[in-house]
Amino acid sequence: MSTKLIGRIKEQDVLQKALRSDESEMIAVIGRRRVGKTFLIRTAYNSKIDLEVTGVQNASYRAQLENFAFLAQQISKSKTDLPAPKSWLEAFRQLITILEDLKKVKRKRILFFDELPWLATPRSGFLAALGFFWNNWASKNNIVIVICGSAASWMIQKVVQHKGGLHNRITKRIFLKPFSLLETEQFFKHKAIKLNRYQITQIYMIMGGIPHYLKEIESGKSAAQNIDDICFSESGLLHNEFTRLYPALFENSEKHIAIIRALAKKWKGLTRKEIVQYTKLSEGGAISKMIQELIHSGFVSAYYPFGKKKKDMLYRLTDEYSLFYLHFIENKRLPEKDMWKQLSQIPVYKSWSGYAFESLCLKHIERIKKALEIAGIYTETSSFIYQGDAENSGIQIDILIDRNDQTINICEVKFHHDEFSINKAYAEKLRKKMGVFTNVTKTRKQVFLCFITSFGLKPNKHSIGLVDSDFSMDVLFA
């Protein structure tokens, strides 16, 4: 049961095609920490991996070489121990000798280098040696090399965009994303965990689609009980995960954390200029690099507000766990028992749940477009914030889908424990919002109002003629 792969259909196909091809392949698997990269590779290739070398965090250069030599010796047919290599170049030369002795076996050899950033430390010479190995031997001998690491930004900069011996040598790339809601549901079914979609959505809003976190969910417990155990118990996996998460990925991680903390305070995001103001970090290229590293690693998303230019780009914290940790776990001193039940009664819960559900919808925007029957139409998704002036009041639109068929969908997103009902006051507010949007933007496009709620919209005299389409959370699982 534990070895079954949930989803990952395209990724498995890439790995299997590489195994069947007539040429050597070097596959880079990129994805954030805990997303299941190693599990994907081990499960897809099963017992076919000949050599698996995993970098050890903070280990010395000598220790990494000794570990490599020990593992290489395991696949050697020679009973004579190889001398400990003094450099990575020597280590890969020894590996060539070992693999030459195994050439009689006709199947394709698979070499897997995991946590590459911990192997290829500065001045170690690992990437140059790997380039030598690929260019002078592996590329000519029908072999598969898989490389991956949790520091996604490092993988892109140092491997995919490498300017040395690995330049343009990556033949296939896999960008492994967290589970979707549907895959999360399938994951729980596979583990015989019975939770309805409302419960699954609550868990996803806190843990995202990170398999390593989701496997902590226990059968027979509600979402609230599991959240208490995993997030608020001192022995829970996510009680202090935040303190380990960023240092494992970034050097000078305190600066990355400062950016995360700043973004956590503003639901709608911050511009680069505002990030500098909030964090007190130095203006310059370094902060842009750190923001990009957080984007590549899956913690932050960038988008243009409707009608804005590049300098107005907003950055949002879209890592569910980090947002939840900073608002509910950190510095909380309430009793552990029924912690989440207590916290869900405080005012910040409502604003957090609204934002978390909105982010969840944005991550599943293709499902929403399919439900709107516009999947084949070019669209741009954004939000819209207007501060107001003497003529128009300020408005905020959660999700706006600007379509190429002269149409705009304004989406209202509501996380609610039951069917959502529009009253007279809210209906007036919605009409005013749509009127202000049309006046301020001067758009000539048709504007439709769409609702996305947990259990759908309850039709009444205020919604009829106002709301053009409404969907429950079920469309996000499609």
Secondary structure, DSSP 4 states (H G I P E B T S, - for coil): -TTPPPS-HHHHHHHHHHHHSSS-EEEEEE--TTSSHHHHHHHHHGGG-SEEEE--TT--HHHHHHHHHHHHHHT-S-SSPPPPPSSHHHHHHHHHHHHHHTTTS-SPEEEEEESHHHHS-TTS-HHHHHHHHHHHTGGGTTEEEEEEES-HHHHIIIIIT--STTTTT--EEEEPPPP-HHHHHHHHHHTT----HHHHHHHHHHHTT-HHHHTT--TT--HHHHHIIIIISTTSTTSSHHHHHTTTT-TTHHHHHHHHHHHHT-TT-B-HHHHHHHH-PPSSHHHHHHHHHHHHTTSEEEEPPTT--GGG-EEEE--HHHHHIIIIITT--S-STTHHHHHTTSHHHHHHHHHHHHHHHHHTHHHHHHHTT-TTS-EEEEEEEE---SSS--EEEEEEEEETTTEEEEEEEE--SS-B---HHHHHHHHHHHHHHHHHH---SEEEEEEEESS-B---TTTTTT-SEEE-GGGGG-
